[in-house]
């Protein structure tokens, strides 16, 4: 049989079955629409935090930021996605009552998402829940607890460093005052020791200033730059996407059926 003739026969067969194909697509779209409207709605809220670089506004250190540095920032993802923080949030916001039948691991995977925006120092915390207000306040709460958790270890370290620097400064001051007092009593015989003690005191004083400055900076290392808003539109179910997928599947299935139907008609005696 002529292939061109068969092709035109197939096109004509599709045309004659066009109404049936259209009806199939319409039914699929209607079912997807009804199903999407009946499904529970979920809202997604997000909060963004900025991780300030350790060197602040130093241009030279800003140029030193490398992919390895960005990789090291992933430790902040561990702070925000901590199971301990999430468990406290589950109890505080009564998420088990809102999403019954789910284990804590399932809740963690379905509700919380934490990521670093690629090639930036922005940490994004996203929460998805059936209630828009709860989703927003949960994201804010986790962001605040992340700030506190990330600052805790550095603040303890800073306090230890400042305490040690102050102790060394006091020791250097006491030693300098002692040598100066001895020098006056001896008529200036310990001038070299006095000079050394004064230099040690100045070095200890400078070191204390550096430690205090660094401690003050690290306290502002993580900060909220976008508190987000209460979402107004649900992120799931995605009504336009569900309807489009249903229409595509309906169209594909009906065309396959019509093609098989046409193929069988060619082999009939």
N, C-alpha and C positions, 0 to 999 in steps of 0.2 A: 504494500500500500504506500502511496506517495506520502512522505513525511510532512510536506507542507500542507497537504490536504488534512492529515491527521491533526496537525497543530491547530488549523482553523476550526476543525470539528471540536477540539478541546476548548478553544476560546468560546465557541458558540454554546457549548455545554455549560461552561462557567456562567455565561450571561443568563442562560435560562434558569440556572440555579441561584442567581444573584439574590433573589428575595429570601431564599432559605438561608443563604450565607449571612445576609444582613440581619435576619431574625435571630440567628444563632449569636451573633455579636451583641445584639441588643439585649438578649436574655442574659448573656455572660456579664455585660455591664450592669444590668439591673441587680443581678445576684451579688456582684461585688459591692455595689453601692449599698444595698440593704445590709450585707454582712459587715461592711465597714462602719455603718451607722449603729449597728447593734453591739459592736465590740467596745470594750471599755477604753476610754481615752487616756493617753499618757502625755504628760507635759515635761519638757526638758528645760532646766534652768542652769545657767553657768556663771561662774565667778572666775575672774582672771587675776593672777598675782604676778608682780614683777620681781625677778631675782636680780638685785643690784650687784654689779661686779665688785669684787673685793677692793679694787683700787680706786673706786669712786670715779671722779672725773679726770683721772690721769690719762692723757691722750696716749702716752707710750704704752700703758697697760691695756688700753682699749684695743690697740693695734695687735696686741699679743693674744687676743681671743682666737682660739683654734677649734677645729672639730672635736679635739680631745677635751677641751674645756666644756663645750656643749654637752658632751657625753657625761662628764662628771656632774652636770646639773641634774641628771636623772635621779640622784639621791633624794631630791626634793619630791619626786613622785612617790617615793617610799613613805615620806612623812605624810603626804595627803591621803594616800590609799592605805594607811595603817589599819589593820584589822581592829586594833584596840580603839582607835578613834571611831571607826564605823560602828562597832558594837555599842559604844556609848550613844551614838546618834540614833541607832535602832531603838534603844530603850527610851531615849528622850522624846523622839517623835512618834513612838508607837507604830513602827513600820511593820511589825509582825501582824498587828490587827488590820493594817491597811492592805497588806499583801499576805494573806494567810496561806499556810501550806508550803511555804518556801523555807529552806534552810538558810542559815546565815551566809553560807558560801554562795547560794543562788541569789540571795538579796544583794550581796556585794557585787556580783557580776552584772546583775540586771539594773541596779539602781545607780551605782557609782562608776564614773569614768574619769581618770586623771591622765593628762598628757602634757608634754612640753610642746608648744607650738614649734614646728621645725625651724631650726636655725635662728631661734630667738631665745630670750631669757624669760619668756612668758609661760607661766604654769596655769593650765586651765582645769578647773574642777567642774564636772558636769553631773547633775543628778536628774534622774527620770522617775517620776511618780504619777499616780492617778490624780493627785491634788496639786494644782499649780503653786499655791501658796507654800505648801509643805516642801515642794521641790526647791523653791527659791531659798527658803529659810534653812533648809538642810545644807545647800551649797554654801551659804554664808557661814553657817556654823562650822562646817568642816574647814573652810578657809581660815576662820579665826583660830581654830584649834591647831591648824597647820603652822600658823605664825608662832603660836606659843610653843609648840613642840620643837620647831626648828631653832627658836631663840634660846630654849632652855639650856642645851649643852654648851653653846657658845658663851652664854652669860656666866655660867659656872666657871668656865675656863678663864674668861676675862677677869672675874673676881679674884681667882687664884693668882693670875699674872700681876694684877694691880697690887694685891697684898704683898707679894714677893718683892715687887719693885719699891713699894713704900718701906718695907723692912730694910732693904739694902740702902735706901736713901738715909734712913734714920741711923743705921750703923756707920755710914760714911760721914754723916754730920757729927756724930758723937766722936768718931776717931779724929776728925779735923779739929774740933773744939779742944779735944784732949791734947793734941800735939801743939796747938797754938798756945794753950795755957802752959805747957811744959817749955816751949820756946821762949816765952816771955820770962819765965822763972830762971832759965839758963842763959839769958842774954842773947838769944838767937842762934844757939848752937845746932838746932834741928831744922834749919831752913829747908833743906832738901826734902825732909820727911813732910814738912808742912805743905810744900808745893805739890808733892805726890798725893797727899790727902785731899787737898783742894781740887785737884784734877779728878780724883775718884768721886768726890762729892758732885762735881759738875756733870760727870758722866752718868752717875746714878739719877741726878735730877732730870737730865735729858731723856734717859731711858724711861722714867716714870711718865713723862709727858707723852712719849711715843705710845706707851702701853695704854694710857687713858684715851688717847685719840683713836687708836685702833679699836678699843673696846666700844667707844661711842659709835663708831661707824658700823661695826658688825651688828649692833642692836637694830639697825634699820635695813638689814640685808634683804629681807623679804617684806613686801608691802602689797596691799590690795590696790589695783589700778582700775578695776571694773567690777563693781558689786552686782552688776546685772539687774534685771527687772523680773517681776512676776510674769511668766509667759501667758499670753492670751489665747494662742492657737495650739492645739495638740500637735505633737510631733509624730504620734502614732495613734490610730492607723492613718497612713498617708492616703487620703481619699483619692486624689487625682492619679497617684501612682497605681493604686489597687485597681481602679477602673481601667486605666490604660493597659495594664498587664492582662486583665481579664478579657478585654477586647482583642488583644493580640493573640491570646491563647484560643479564644473562640474563632477568630479568623483563621488561624493556622489549622486548627482541628477540622473546621468545616471545609477548607480547601483540600486538605488531605483526604477527607471522606469523599468529596466530589471527584477528586482525581482517581481514587480507587474505584468509584462507581463508573467513571468513564472508561477505565482500563478493563473492567469486567464486560462492559457493553461491547468493546472491540472484539472480545474473544467469543462472543455468543455466535452460534451458527446462524 
